[in-house]
């Protein structure tokens, strides 16, 4: 690598930090190392109803399909961790940490575009950005670049940030110097695997999304039945259990980006209140946040399941009203919750 290339790598990293990214690493834009594992994972059905993953299979296995001639990957991290003892975890216990502020796509993507434009101007190179909406294996490319290592819970981990961070990718045709990889520092620890309420990990580093609470409460559009409905617990959107028990997250610093901090108007997301939201109220309250992804039907389905899990008869009037909701998935969840509360009340008499 020439001195010019080394200097370019340094200024690209400096610009990334100026844009608010907490960590940056550069690696090769080669086919992902775990492409075979992705294919086996898809073929095993572990993606559940996320059919878009299979549709973009070929693109995910070769970054050059998205940006012909790409040679380098600039991988960045932006923390969304909450401050210790802030009380935010108590207020937001039912919503995954990453979704408590502004939609991260709206926060990160414009900065990635700006970083790509900077590389284009500095090196006369083309670029393309991705924030988990393009057919790119962001985590695999980021690990290869040295941004972190893939933990047993399939999240990317770094010593400085733990796992509470978003990944952004800039593919570029510029020849940049590559960083060293991070070694796998999970060791013999299995805390994340042992803590999963639904036993969603088939093996270390292998997640069956069909049993993952994050998948069930966000990506899955249909009914959640049987034991999985019981195991949703208090999660109305996402799940952080496998991250909460990870030793690398114990000393992770709080996020510096204000836009990712919990929105004051959304604090204390109450399942009983959610169950009464109209379409317009849902749009007004959650537009511009990650919770928008579930749409009203998904969020209210989840709220009904939580109320059933709690077993409080005081929720029965709201659940009975939900039996008339135009969305079948909400009606089914309300029916399940009513049956569970009734059964619990009968058993305790």
BATI-361356 format. One record per residue: x, y, z of N, C-alpha, C in turn; residue in three letters. Coordinates in steps of 0.2 Angstrom, whole numbers, padded with zeros to 4 digits, always signed. Layout:
XYZXYZXYZALA...
END
This chain:
+0004-0006+0000+0000+0000+0000+0004+0006+0000UNK+0003+0011-0005+0007+0017-0005+0006+0022+0001UNK+0010+0027+0001+0009+0032+0006+0002+0036+0005UNK+0001+0036-0001-0005+0040-0003-0011+0036-0001UNK-0011+0029-0002-0016+0025+0000-0017+0025+0008UNK-0012+0025+0011-0012+0025+0019-0015+0031+0021UNK-0013+0037+0018-0015+0043+0020-0023+0044+0019UNK-0025+0041+0013-0032+0041+0011-0036+0037+0017UNK-0033+0032+0019-0037+0028+0024-0038+0032+0030UNK-0032+0035+0032-0033+0039+0038-0038+0045+0038UNK-0038+0048+0032-0043+0054+0032-0050+0051+0031UNK-0051+0046+0028-0058+0043+0028-0060+0041+0035UNK-0056+0038+0039-0057+0036+0046-0059+0043+0050UNK-0055+0048+0049-0056+0054+0053-0062+0057+0051UNK-0064+0057+0044-0071+0060+0042-0076+0056+0045UNK-0076+0049+0045-0081+0045+0048-0082+0047+0056UNK-0077+0048+0059-0078+0050+0066-0081+0057+0067UNK-0079+0061+0062-0082+0068+0062-0089+0068+0061UNK-0092+0063+0057-0099+0062+0056-0103+0059+0062UNK-0099+0057+0067-0102+0054+0073-0102+0047+0074UNK-0098+0043+0070-0098+0036+0071-0093+0035+0076UNK-0094+0030+0080-0090+0028+0086-0084+0024+0085UNK-0084+0020+0079-0079+0016+0077-0079+0015+0070UNK-0073+0014+0067-0073+0013+0060-0067+0008+0058UNK-0068+0004+0053-0063-0001+0051-0064-0002+0043UNK-0058-0004+0040-0058-0005+0033-0056-0012+0031UNK-0059-0015+0027-0058-0022+0025-0059-0023+0017UNK-0058-0029+0015-0058-0030+0008-0066-0031+0006UNK-0067-0029+0000-0074-0030-0003-0074-0037-0007UNK-0073-0042-0003-0073-0049-0006-0080-0052-0004UNK-0081-0058-0008-0087-0062-0006-0086-0064+0002UNK-0092-0063+0005-0092-0065+0013-0089-0072+0014UNK-0085-0072+0020-0082-0078+0022-0087-0084+0023UNK-0093-0081+0026-0098-0086+0028-0104-0087+0024UNK-0102-0086+0017-0107-0087+0012-0111-0094+0012UNK-0106-0099+0013-0109-0106+0013-0114-0107+0019UNK-0112-0103+0025-0116-0104+0031-0123-0100+0030UNK-0123-0095+0026-0129-0091+0025-0133-0096+0020UNK-0131-0099+0015-0135-0103+0011-0138-0109+0015UNK-0133-0112+0019-0136-0118+0023-0141-0115+0028UNK-0141-0109+0031-0145-0106+0036-0152-0105+0032UNK-0152-0102+0026-0158-0101+0022-0161-0108+0020UNK-0157-0113+0018-0160-0119+0016-0163-0123+0022UNK-0161-0122+0028-0164-0125+0034-0170-0122+0036UNK-0172-0116+0033-0178-0113+0035-0178-0108+0041UNK-0172-0107+0043-0171-0103+0049-0173-0096+0048UNK-0174-0094+0042-0176-0087+0041-0183-0085+0042UNK-0187-0091+0043-0194-0090+0044-0197-0087+0038UNK-0201-0082+0039-0205-0079+0033-0201-0073+0030UNK-0195-0072+0032-0191-0067+0029-0189-0069+0022UNK-0193-0069+0018-0192-0072+0011-0187-0067+0007UNK-0187-0061+0009-0182-0056+0006-0175-0058+0006UNK-0173-0061+0012-0166-0064+0012-0165-0069+0007UNK-0169-0073+0005-0168-0078+0000-0168-0075-0007UNK-0172-0070-0008-0173-0066-0014-0166-0063-0016UNK-0163-0060-0011-0157-0056-0012-0151-0061-0011UNK-0151-0067-0011-0146-0072-0009-0140-0071-0013UNK-0140-0070-0020-0135-0069-0024-0131-0063-0023UNK-0135-0057-0022-0132-0051-0021-0128-0051-0014UNK-0131-0055-0009-0127-0055-0002-0121-0059-0003UNK-0120-0063-0008-0114-0067-0008-0109-0064-0012UNK-0110-0058-0015-0105-0055-0019-0106-0047-0019UNK-0102-0043-0015-0103-0036-0015-0103-0033-0022UNK-0099-0036-0026-0098-0033-0033-0104-0033-0037UNK-0109-0037-0035-0115-0036-0039-0119-0030-0037UNK-0118-0027-0031-0121-0020-0029-0116-0015-0032UNK-0110-0015-0032-0105-0010-0034-0100-0013-0038UNK-0101-0014-0045-0095-0017-0049-0089-0014-0048UNK-0083-0018-0047-0077-0015-0046-0075-0013-0039UNK-0079-0014-0034-0078-0012-0027-0072-0016-0025UNK-0068-0012-0021-0062-0015-0018-0061-0015-0011UNK-0065-0010-0008-0064-0009-0001-0071-0008+0003UNK-0071-0010+0009-0077-0009+0013-0075-0005+0019UNK-0079+0001+0020-0078+0005+0026-0084+0003+0030UNK-0082+0000+0036-0088-0002+0041-0087+0003+0047UNK-0093+0005+0049-0094+0010+0054-0099+0007+0059UNK-0098+0010+0066-0102+0008+0071-0105+0014+0074UNK-0111+0014+0076-0114+0020+0080-0118+0017+0086UNK-0116+0018+0092-0119+0016+0098-0126+0018+0099UNK-0130+0014+0102-0137+0016+0104-0138+0014+0112UNK-0132+0013+0115-0133+0010+0122-0136+0016+0127UNK-0139+0014+0132-0142+0019+0137-0137+0020+0142UNK-0138+0026+0145-0133+0028+0151-0135+0024+0157UNK-0129+0021+0160-0131+0018+0167-0135+0022+0172UNK-0139+0018+0175-0143+0021+0180-0147+0027+0178UNK-0149+0027+0172-0153+0033+0169-0160+0032+0170UNK-0162+0026+0172-0169+0024+0172-0173+0022+0166UNK-0169+0023+0160-0172+0022+0154-0174+0015+0153UNK-0170+0010+0156-0172+0003+0155-0178+0001+0158UNK-0179+0004+0164-0186+0003+0168-0192+0005+0164UNK-0191+0011+0161-0196+0015+0157-0198+0011+0151UNK-0193+0008+0148-0193+0005+0141-0192-0002+0141UNK-0193-0006+0147-0192-0013+0147-0195-0017+0142UNK-0200-0015+0139-0204-0019+0134-0201-0018+0127UNK-0197-0013+0126-0195-0011+0119-0187-0012+0118UNK-0185-0015+0113-0177-0016+0112-0174-0009+0112UNK-0168-0009+0115-0164-0003+0116-0164+0001+0109UNK-0163-0003+0104-0161+0001+0097-0167+0005+0094UNK-0173+0003+0097-0179+0006+0094-0182+0012+0098UNK-0178+0014+0103-0181+0019+0108-0181+0026+0106UNK-0177+0027+0101-0176+0034+0098-0178+0035+0091UNK-0175+0039+0087-0177+0040+0080-0175+0034+0076UNK-0179+0033+0071-0177+0027+0067-0170+0028+0064UNK-0166+0023+0066-0158+0023+0065-0157+0024+0057UNK-0161+0021+0053-0160+0022+0046-0159+0030+0044UNK-0164+0034+0047-0164+0041+0046-0158+0044+0049UNK-0155+0042+0054-0149+0045+0057-0143+0043+0054UNK-0142+0037+0052-0136+0034+0049-0135+0035+0042UNK-0140+0033+0038-0139+0033+0031-0137+0040+0028UNK-0140+0046+0030-0137+0052+0027-0130+0053+0028UNK-0127+0051+0034-0120+0051+0036-0116+0047+0032UNK-0118+0041+0030-0115+0036+0026-0114+0039+0019UNK-0120+0042+0016-0120+0045+0010-0114+0051+0010UNK-0114+0054+0015-0109+0060+0015-0102+0057+0015UNK-0101+0051+0019-0095+0048+0019-0093+0045+0012UNK-0098+0043+0009-0096+0040+0002-0095+0046-0003UNK-0098+0051-0002-0096+0057-0006-0089+0060-0005UNK-0087+0059+0002-0081+0062+0004-0075+0057+0000UNK-0077+0051+0000-0072+0046-0003-0072+0047-0011UNK-0078+0049-0013-0078+0050-0021-0074+0056-0023UNK-0074+0061-0019-0071+0067-0020-0063+0066-0019UNK-0061+0063-0013-0054+0062-0011-0051+0057-0016UNK-0054+0052-0018-0051+0047-0022-0053+0046-0029UNK-0058+0050-0031-0061+0049-0038-0064+0042-0039UNK-0067+0039-0033-0070+0032-0033-0077+0032-0032UNK-0080+0027-0035-0088+0026-0034-0089+0023-0027UNK-0095+0024-0024-0097+0021-0018-0104+0019-0018UNK-0106+0015-0013-0113+0013-0012-0113+0011-0005UNK-0119+0014-0001-0120+0013+0006-0125+0008+0007UNK-0125+0005+0013-0130+0000+0016-0131+0001+0023UNK-0137+0001+0025-0139+0001+0032-0144-0004+0033UNK-0143-0010+0032-0147-0016+0033-0153-0016+0029UNK-0153-0012+0024-0159-0012+0019-0157-0015+0012UNK-0150-0015+0011-0148-0017+0004-0145-0025+0005UNK-0145-0028+0000-0143-0035+0000-0135-0036+0001UNK-0133-0034+0007-0126-0035+0009-0126-0038+0016UNK-0121-0042+0017-0120-0046+0023-0116-0041+0028UNK-0119-0036+0030-0115-0031+0034-0111-0033+0040UNK-0114-0038+0043-0110-0040+0049-0104-0044+0047UNK-0105-0048+0042-0099-0052+0039-0093-0048+0037UNK-0095-0043+0033-0090-0038+0030-0087-0034+0035UNK-0091-0032+0040-0089-0028+0046-0084-0032+0050UNK-0085-0038+0051-0080-0043+0055-0074-0044+0051UNK-0074-0045+0045-0068-0045+0041-0064-0039+0041UNK-0067-0033+0041-0064-0027+0041-0061-0026+0048UNK-0063-0029+0053-0060-0028+0060-0064-0024+0064UNK-0070-0023+0062-0074-0018+0067-0076-0022+0073UNK-0076-0029+0073-0078-0033+0079-0078-0040+0077UNK-0080-0044+0082-0080-0051+0080-0088-0053+0081UNK-0090-0059+0078-0096-0061+0078-0097-0066+0084UNK-0101-0064+0089-0102-0068+0095-0107-0074+0094UNK-0107-0078+0100-0111-0084+0099-0118-0082+0098UNK-0121-0076+0100-0128-0074+0099-0129-0071+0092UNK-0124-0072+0088-0124-0069+0081-0123-0062+0080UNK-0123-0058+0086-0122-0051+0086-0114-0049+0085UNK-0113-0043+0082-0106-0041+0081-0104-0038+0088UNK-0098-0040+0091-0096-0037+0097-0089-0033+0096UNK-0088-0028+0100-0082-0025+0101-0080-0024+0108UNK-0073-0024+0110-0072-0023+0117-0074-0016+0119UNK-0074-0011+0115-0076-0004+0117-0083-0002+0117UNK-0087-0006+0113-0094-0004+0113-0099-0010+0115UNK-0096-0016+0116-0101-0021+0117-0104-0023+0111UNK-0111-0024+0111-0114-0026+0105-0120-0021+0104UNK-0121-0016+0108-0126-0011+0107-0124-0006+0102UNK-0124-0007+0096-0122-0003+0091-0125-0005+0084UNK-0126+0000+0080-0128-0001+0073-0122-0002+0068UNK-0123-0005+0063-0117-0006+0058-0119-0002+0052UNK-0115+0002+0049-0116+0005+0042-0110+0003+0038UNK-0111+0002+0031-0107+0000+0026-0106+0005+0021UNK-0100+0006+0019-0099+0010+0012-0094+0005+0008UNK-0097+0003+0002-0093+0000-0003-0090+0005-0007UNK-0084+0004-0009-0080+0009-0013-0075+0005-0018UNK-0074+0008-0023-0069+0006-0028-0062+0008-0027UNK-0062+0013-0021-0055+0015-0019-0051+0010-0016UNK-0045+0010-0017-0040+0005-0014-0038+0008-0007UNK-0041+0005-0002-0039+0008+0005-0035+0003+0009UNK-0031+0005+0014-0028+0000+0018-0032-0004+0023UNK-0031-0010+0023-0036-0014+0027-0033-0015+0035UNK-0038-0015+0039-0036-0016+0046-0036-0023+0048UNK-0033-0025+0054-0032-0031+0056-0039-0034+0059UNK-0040-0040+0059-0046-0043+0062-0046-0043+0069UNK-0052-0043+0072-0053-0044+0079-0053-0051+0081UNK-0050-0054+0086-0051-0061+0087-0057-0062+0091UNK-0060-0068+0090-0066-0070+0094-0064-0070+0102UNK-0067-0066+0105-0066-0066+0113-0071-0068+0117UNK-0076-0072+0114-0081-0075+0118-0079-0081+0123UNK-0073-0084+0121-0071-0090+0125-0076-0095+0126UNK-0076-0097+0132-0081-0103+0134-0087-0100+0137UNK-0088-0094+0137-0095-0091+0139-0100-0093+0135UNK-0106-0095+0138-0112-0097+0134-0118-0093+0138UNK-0117-0087+0141-0122-0084+0144-0128-0082+0140UNK-0126-0080+0134-0132-0078+0129-0136-0084+0127UNK-0133-0089+0126-0136-0095+0123-0141-0098+0129UNK-0138-0098+0135-0142-0100+0141-0148-0096+0143UNK-0147-0089+0141-0152-0085+0144-0158-0084+0139UNK-0158-0086+0133-0163-0085+0128-0170-0089+0130UNK-0175-0085+0131-0181-0088+0134-0184-0093+0129UNK-0183-0093+0123-0186-0097+0118-0182-0103+0115UNK-0176-0103+0118-0171-0108+0115-0170-0107+0108UNK-0169-0101+0105-0168-0100+0098-0162-0101+0095UNK-0157-0103+0099-0150-0104+0096-0149-0112+0095UNK-0149-0114+0089-0148-0121+0087-0141-0123+0090UNK-0136-0119+0089-0129-0120+0091-0126-0113+0092UNK-0120-0113+0095-0117-0107+0095-0116-0104+0088UNK-0118-0097+0087-0117-0094+0081-0122-0096+0076UNK-0127-0099+0078-0133-0101+0074-0140-0100+0077UNK-0143-0095+0074-0150-0093+0077-0155-0096+0072UNK-0160-0099+0075-0167-0101+0072-0171-0095+0073UNK-0172-0090+0068-0176-0084+0069-0183-0086+0070UNK-0185-0092+0068-0193-0093+0070-0194-0094+0077UNK-0189-0094+0081-0190-0095+0088-0188-0088+0092UNK-0185-0084+0088-0182-0078+0091-0188-0073+0093UNK-0188-0070+0099-0193-0065+0101-0192-0059+0096UNK-0186-0057+0094-0186-0051+0090-0189-0052+0083UNK-0188-0058+0080-0191-0060+0074-0199-0060+0075UNK-0201-0063+0080-0208-0064+0081-0212-0058+0082UNK-0209-0053+0086-0212-0047+0087-0212-0042+0082UNK-0207-0043+0078-0206-0037+0072-0207-0040+0065UNK-0203-0045+0063-0203-0047+0056-0209-0052+0055UNK-0211-0056+0060-0217-0061+0058-0223-0057+0058UNK-0227-0058+0053-0233-0054+0052-0240-0058+0054UNK-0239-0065+0055-0245-0069+0057-0246-0070+0064UNK-0250-0075+0066-0251-0077+0073-0245-0079+0076UNK-0245-0078+0083-0240-0081+0087-0243-0086+0092UNK-0242-0092+0091-0247-0097+0095-0242-0101+0100UNK-0246-0105+0104-0243-0110+0108-0238-0108+0113UNK-0232-0112+0113-0227-0110+0119-0224-0103+0117UNK-0223-0102+0111-0220-0095+0109-0224-0089+0111UNK-0230-0090+0111-0235-0084+0114-0233-0084+0121UNK-0233-0089+0125-0231-0089+0132-0225-0086+0133UNK-0220-0087+0129-0213-0085+0130-0211-0078+0128UNK-0216-0074+0125-0214-0067+0123-0213-0063+0129UNK-0216-0065+0134-0215-0061+0141-0218-0054+0140UNK-0213-0049+0142-0215-0042+0142-0213-0039+0136UNK-0210-0042+0131-0207-0039+0125-0213-0037+0120UNK-0214-0030+0119-0219-0028+0114-0215-0027+0107UNK-0209-0026+0107-0205-0024+0101-0198-0026+0102UNK-0196-0032+0099-0189-0034+0099-0187-0038+0106UNK-0181-0039+0107-0179-0042+0113-0171-0041+0114UNK-0169-0040+0120-0162-0039+0121-0159-0044+0126UNK-0162-0049+0128-0160-0054+0133-0153-0056+0132UNK-0152-0058+0125-0145-0061+0124-0139-0056+0124UNK-0141-0050+0124-0136-0044+0124-0136-0042+0132UNK-0141-0042+0135-0141-0040+0142-0136-0044+0146UNK-0136-0050+0145-0132-0055+0149-0125-0055+0147UNK-0123-0052+0141-0116-0052+0138-0111-0048+0142UNK-0106-0052+0145-0101-0048+0149-0098-0042+0145UNK-0098-0042+0139-0095-0036+0135-0099-0030+0135UNK-0105-0031+0137-0110-0025+0138-0110-0022+0144UNK-0107-0025+0149-0107-0022+0156-0104-0015+0157UNK-0098-0014+0153-0095-0008+0154-0095-0004+0147UNK-0100-0005+0143-0101-0002+0137-0103+0006+0138UNK-0100+0011+0135-0102+0018+0137-0108+0019+0134UNK-0112+0024+0137-0118+0027+0134-0117+0030+0127UNK-0122+0029+0123-0122+0032+0116-0121+0040+0116UNK-0117+0042+0112-0116+0050+0111-0121+0053+0107UNK-0125+0049+0102-0129+0052+0097-0136+0054+0100UNK-0138+0060+0101-0144+0062+0104-0150+0059+0101UNK-0150+0059+0094-0156+0056+0090-0158+0049+0092UNK-0153+0045+0095-0154+0038+0096-0156+0037+0104UNK-0157+0043+0107-0159+0042+0114-0167+0042+0114UNK-0169+0039+0120-0177+0038+0120-0181+0044+0119UNK-0186+0044+0115-0190+0050+0114-0194+0051+0120UNK-0194+0057+0123-0198+0058+0128-0206+0057+0128UNK-0208+0058+0122-0216+0057+0121-0217+0049+0120UNK-0212+0045+0120-0213+0038+0119-0212+0034+0125UNK-0209+0037+0130-0207+0034+0136-0213+0030+0140UNK-0212+0025+0143-0218+0021+0146-0223+0018+0141UNK-0220+0014+0136-0225+0011+0131-0229+0006+0135UNK-0236+0008+0136-0240+0003+0140-0244-0001+0135UNK-0244-0008+0136-0248-0012+0132-0255-0011+0132UNK-0258-0009+0138-0265-0008+0138-0267-0002+0134UNK-0263+0003+0134-0264+0009+0130-0263+0007+0123UNK-0258+0004+0121-0257+0002+0114-0263-0002+0111UNK-0266-0006+0115-0272-0010+0112-0278-0006+0110UNK-0278+0001+0112-0283+0005+0110-0282+0010+0104UNK-0276+0009+0102-0274+0014+0096-0277+0013+0090UNK-0280+0018+0087-0282+0018+0080-0277+0018+0075UNK-0278+0017+0069-0273+0018+0063-0270+0025+0063UNK-0274+0030+0064-0271+0037+0064-0267+0038+0070UNK-0269+0036+0076-0265+0037+0082-0258+0033+0082UNK-0259+0027+0079-0252+0023+0078-0248+0027+0073UNK-0250+0030+0068-0246+0033+0063-0243+0039+0066UNK-0247+0043+0070-0245+0049+0073-0239+0048+0078UNK-0240+0043+0082-0236+0042+0087-0229+0038+0085UNK-0229+0034+0080-0223+0030+0079-0220+0031+0072UNK-0223+0035+0068-0219+0037+0062-0213+0040+0064UNK-0208+0038+0060-0201+0040+0061-0197+0036+0067UNK-0200+0031+0069-0196+0027+0074-0196+0020+0071UNK-0192+0015+0074-0191+0008+0071-0198+0005+0073UNK-0202+0007+0078-0208+0003+0079-0213+0003+0073UNK-0212+0008+0069-0216+0008+0063-0216+0002+0059UNK-0211-0002+0059-0210-0008+0055-0215-0013+0057UNK-0217-0014+0063-0222-0019+0064-0229-0017+0061UNK-0230-0011+0060-0237-0008+0058-0241-0009+0064UNK-0247-0006+0064-0252-0006+0069-0254-0014+0071UNK-0255-0018+0066-0257-0025+0068-0252-0029+0072UNK-0246-0028+0070-0241-0031+0074-0240-0029+0081UNK-0240-0022+0082-0239-0019+0088-0244-0021+0093UNK-0250-0021+0091-0256-0022+0095-0257-0030+0096UNK-0255-0034+0091-0254-0041+0093-0250-0042+0098UNK-0244-0039+0098-0239-0040+0104-0242-0038+0110UNK-0245-0032+0110-0248-0029+0116-0253-0034+0119UNK-0257-0037+0115-0262-0042+0118-0258-0048+0121UNK-0253-0050+0118-0250-0056+0121-0246-0054+0128UNK-0244-0048+0128-0241-0046+0135-0246-0046+0140UNK-0252-0043+0138-0258-0043+0143-0260-0050+0145UNK-0260-0055+0140-0261-0062+0142-0256-0065+0147UNK-0250-0063+0145-0244-0066+0149-0245-0063+0157UNK-0247-0057+0157-0247-0054+0164-0253-0057+0168UNK-0258-0059+0165-0264-0062+0168-0268-0058+0172UNK-0268-0052+0171-0272-0047+0175-0279-0046+0172UNK-0285-0048+0176-0291-0048+0174-0293-0040+0172UNK-0290-0035+0174-0292-0029+0173-0291-0027+0165UNK-0287-0031+0162-0286-0030+0155-0291-0033+0150UNK-0296-0037+0153-0301-0041+0150-0306-0036+0146UNK-0308-0030+0148-0312-0026+0144-0309-0024+0138UNK-0303-0022+0138-0299-0019+0132-0298-0025+0127UNK-0296-0031+0130-0295-0037+0126-0302-0039+0122UNK-0307-0038+0126-0314-0040+0122-0316-0035+0117UNK-0314-0029+0118-0315-0024+0113-0311-0026+0106UNK-0305-0028+0108-0300-0030+0102-0303-0036+0098UNK-0307-0040+0101-0310-0045+0097-0314-0043+0091UNK-0316-0036+0091-0319-0033+0085-0315-0030+0080UNK-0308-0030+0082-0303-0026+0077-0304-0029+0070UNK-0303-0025+0065-0303-0028+0058-0297-0032+0056UNK-0292-0032+0060-0286-0036+0059-0286-0043+0062UNK-0287-0048+0058-0287-0055+0061-0282-0057+0066UNK-0276-0054+0065-0270-0056+0069-0271-0053+0076UNK-0274-0047+0077-0275-0044+0083-0281-0048+0087UNK-0286-0050+0083-0292-0053+0086-0289-0060+0089UNK-0285-0063+0085-0282-0070+0087-0278-0069+0094UNK-0274-0064+0094-0270-0063+0100-0274-0061+0106UNK-0279-0057+0105-0284-0055+0110-0288-0061+0113UNK-0290-0066+0108-0293-0072+0110-0289-0076+0115UNK-0282-0077+0113-0278-0081+0116-0277-0078+0123UNK-0276-0071+0124-0275-0068+0130-0281-0068+0135UNK-0287-0068+0132-0293-0069+0136-0293-0076+0139UNK-0292-0081+0135-0292-0087+0137-0286-0089+0143UNK-0281-0086+0142-0275-0087+0147-0277-0083+0153UNK-0280-0077+0153-0281-0074+0159-0287-0077+0163UNK-0292-0080+0159-0297-0083+0162-0295-0090+0165UNK-0291-0093+0162-0288-0100+0164-0284-0098+0171UNK-0280-0093+0171-0276-0091+0177-0280-0089+0183UNK-0285-0086+0181-0290-0084+0187-0294-0090+0190UNK-0295-0094+0185-0299-0100+0188-0294-0105+0192UNK-0288-0105+0190-0283-0109+0193-0281-0107+0200UNK-0282-0100+0201-0280-0097+0208-0286-0096+0212UNK-0292-0099+0210-0297-0098+0215-0297-0104+0220UNK
END
